[in-house]
Amino acid sequence: MNLILLGPPGAGKGTQAKRLEEALSIRQLSTGEMLREAVASGSELGREAKRIMDAGDLVPDSVMIRMISERVDQPDCRNGFILDGFPRTVAQAEALDAMLAEKGRAIDHVIEFQVDEDAMVARILKRRDEEGRSDDNEETLRKRLDVYRRQTAPIIPHYRGKGALKTVDGMASMDAVTAQLEAIVGAT
């Protein structure tokens, strides 16, 4: 089973991906982690990504798709994978779909975490205060939410049109969100 989790920063996608990873015996794939692993491996793709990042540039979609392509071919992704944080744009979604189609694979479910942004910001600021996380400040959070709305939210109609989009109430309790996800993917 191949899944994409969509939702604004702080919606709980990473937490729920870990739970799904365990329940479904599929692999959560983080593009940031994949980039670090590729660079550390010294592979041709890793060296290319390192050159780009060292120059201060964003890794282009073509390199990200090649990296994901190589990663989903590894044995631990045989049963499927969860993408959280990719795709971030419609162009990336289209490239991902095309790459998977070449492999005879597809995304089974795209699950959108619907949240109330103001309530979510309050929840994250509370977490910051409880855990001493200085990276969570309201101005940064609001900017990240704006970027999500402008760049990533347009992916939602793309996957809705393919019949793959499902939604969960990201404001529910952690266990309630897990139950919603498990009902969607049939893990109950």
C-alpha positions as CSV (number, residue, x, y, z in Angstrom):
1,M,0.0,0.0,0.0
2,N,1.4,3.4,-1.0
3,L,0.2,6.5,0.9
4,I,0.7,10.2,0.8
5,L,-0.1,12.2,3.9
6,L,-1.0,15.8,3.2
7,G,-1.7,18.7,5.6
8,P,-0.1,21.8,7.0
9,P,3.0,21.7,9.2
10,G,2.1,20.6,12.7
11,A,-1.0,18.7,11.7
12,G,0.3,15.4,13.1
13,K,1.3,13.7,9.8
14,G,4.7,12.5,11.1
15,T,3.3,11.0,14.3
16,Q,0.5,9.2,12.4
17,A,3.0,8.0,9.7
18,K,5.0,6.2,12.4
19,R,1.8,4.6,13.7
20,L,0.8,3.5,10.1
21,E,4.3,2.3,9.4
22,E,3.9,-0.1,12.3
23,A,0.3,-1.2,11.7
24,L,0.8,-1.8,7.9
25,S,4.5,-3.0,7.9
26,I,5.2,-0.3,5.3
27,R,8.0,2.2,5.3
28,Q,7.7,5.9,6.0
29,L,9.9,7.9,3.6
30,S,11.2,11.3,4.5
31,T,12.7,13.2,1.6
32,G,15.0,15.1,4.0
33,E,16.2,11.8,5.4
34,M,16.6,10.4,1.9
35,L,18.7,13.4,0.9
36,R,21.0,13.0,3.9
37,E,21.4,9.2,3.2
38,A,22.1,9.8,-0.5
39,V,24.8,12.4,0.3
40,A,26.3,10.1,3.0
41,S,26.4,7.2,0.6
42,G,28.6,9.0,-1.8
43,S,26.5,7.7,-4.7
44,E,26.3,9.6,-8.0
45,L,22.9,10.9,-7.0
46,G,24.1,11.8,-3.6
47,R,27.1,13.7,-5.0
48,E,24.7,15.6,-7.4
49,A,22.4,16.5,-4.5
50,K,25.3,17.6,-2.3
51,R,26.7,19.9,-5.0
52,I,23.2,21.5,-5.4
53,M,22.7,21.9,-1.6
54,D,26.2,23.2,-1.0
55,A,25.5,25.9,-3.6
56,G,22.5,26.9,-1.5
57,D,20.0,25.8,-4.1
58,L,16.9,23.7,-3.8
59,V,17.2,20.2,-5.0
60,P,15.2,20.1,-8.3
61,D,12.2,17.9,-8.8
62,S,13.9,15.7,-11.3
63,V,16.6,14.8,-8.7
64,M,14.0,14.2,-5.9
65,I,12.0,11.9,-8.2
66,R,15.1,9.9,-9.1
67,M,15.9,9.6,-5.4
68,I,12.4,8.5,-4.5
69,S,12.4,6.1,-7.5
70,E,15.6,4.4,-6.2
71,R,14.3,4.3,-2.6
72,V,10.9,2.7,-3.4
73,D,12.8,-0.1,-5.3
74,Q,14.5,-1.1,-2.0
75,P,13.3,-4.3,-0.3
76,D,11.9,-2.5,2.8
77,C,9.4,-0.7,0.5
78,R,8.2,-4.0,-1.1
79,N,4.9,-3.8,0.9
80,G,4.5,-0.1,0.3
81,F,5.5,3.3,1.6
82,I,4.2,6.5,3.2
83,L,5.3,9.8,1.8
84,D,5.0,12.7,4.2
85,G,6.4,16.0,2.9
86,F,6.4,15.1,-0.7
87,P,5.0,15.9,-3.1
88,R,4.8,19.6,-2.3
89,T,3.6,20.9,-5.7
90,V,1.3,19.7,-8.5
91,A,4.4,19.3,-10.8
92,Q,5.9,17.0,-8.2
93,A,2.7,15.1,-7.8
94,E,2.5,14.6,-11.6
95,A,6.1,13.5,-11.8
96,L,5.6,11.1,-8.9
97,D,2.5,9.6,-10.5
98,A,4.4,9.1,-13.8
99,M,7.5,7.5,-12.1
100,L,5.3,5.1,-10.2
101,A,3.3,4.2,-13.3
102,E,6.5,3.3,-15.0
103,K,7.1,0.8,-12.2
104,G,3.5,-0.5,-12.3
105,R,2.7,1.1,-9.0
106,A,0.4,3.9,-7.9
107,I,-0.6,5.9,-4.8
108,D,-3.5,4.0,-3.1
109,H,-4.6,6.8,-0.8
110,V,-3.8,10.5,-0.4
111,I,-5.0,11.4,3.1
112,E,-5.5,15.1,3.9
113,F,-5.3,16.1,7.5
114,Q,-8.0,18.9,7.9
115,V,-7.2,21.3,10.7
116,D,-8.3,24.6,12.1
117,E,-5.2,26.7,11.6
118,D,-5.7,29.0,14.6
119,A,-6.3,26.0,16.9
120,M,-3.3,24.2,15.5
121,V,-1.0,27.2,16.0
122,A,-2.2,27.4,19.6
123,R,-1.5,23.7,20.1
124,I,2.0,24.0,18.6
125,L,2.8,27.0,20.8
126,K,1.6,25.1,23.8
127,R,3.9,22.2,22.8
128,R,6.7,24.7,22.4
129,D,6.2,26.0,26.0
130,E,6.0,22.5,27.4
131,E,9.0,21.1,25.5
132,G,11.1,24.2,25.3
133,R,11.2,24.1,21.4
134,S,12.4,27.5,20.3
135,D,11.8,26.7,16.6
136,D,8.1,26.9,17.1
137,N,7.1,30.6,17.1
138,E,3.9,32.0,15.8
139,E,5.4,34.1,13.0
140,T,7.3,31.2,11.5
141,L,4.3,28.9,11.8
142,R,2.1,31.4,10.0
143,K,4.6,31.7,7.2
144,R,4.8,27.9,6.9
145,L,1.0,27.7,6.8
146,D,0.9,30.3,4.0
147,V,3.5,28.4,2.0
148,Y,1.5,25.2,2.4
149,R,-1.8,27.0,1.3
150,R,-0.1,28.5,-1.8
151,Q,2.2,25.6,-2.9
152,T,0.9,22.3,-1.5
153,A,-2.8,22.7,-1.1
154,P,-3.3,22.8,-4.9
155,I,-2.3,19.1,-4.9
156,I,-5.7,18.3,-3.2
157,P,-7.8,18.7,-6.4
158,H,-5.2,16.7,-8.4
159,Y,-5.7,13.7,-6.2
160,R,-9.4,14.3,-5.7
161,G,-9.8,14.0,-9.5
162,K,-8.0,10.6,-9.4
163,G,-10.4,9.4,-6.7
164,A,-7.5,8.8,-4.3
165,L,-8.2,11.6,-1.8
166,K,-9.6,10.9,1.7
167,T,-9.7,13.3,4.6
168,V,-9.3,12.9,8.4
169,D,-10.1,15.3,11.2
170,G,-6.6,16.4,12.2
171,M,-7.9,18.2,15.2
172,A,-9.2,15.0,16.8
173,S,-7.2,13.2,19.5
174,M,-4.2,11.3,18.4
175,D,-5.9,8.0,18.9
176,A,-9.1,9.1,17.1
177,V,-7.0,10.3,14.1
178,T,-5.2,6.9,14.1
179,A,-8.6,5.1,14.1
180,Q,-9.8,7.3,11.1
181,L,-6.6,6.4,9.2
182,E,-6.8,2.7,9.9
183,A,-10.4,2.7,8.7
184,I,-9.3,4.3,5.4
185,V,-6.5,1.9,4.8
186,G,-8.3,-1.2,6.2
187,A,-5.8,-1.7,9.0
188,T,-8.5,-2.2,11.6
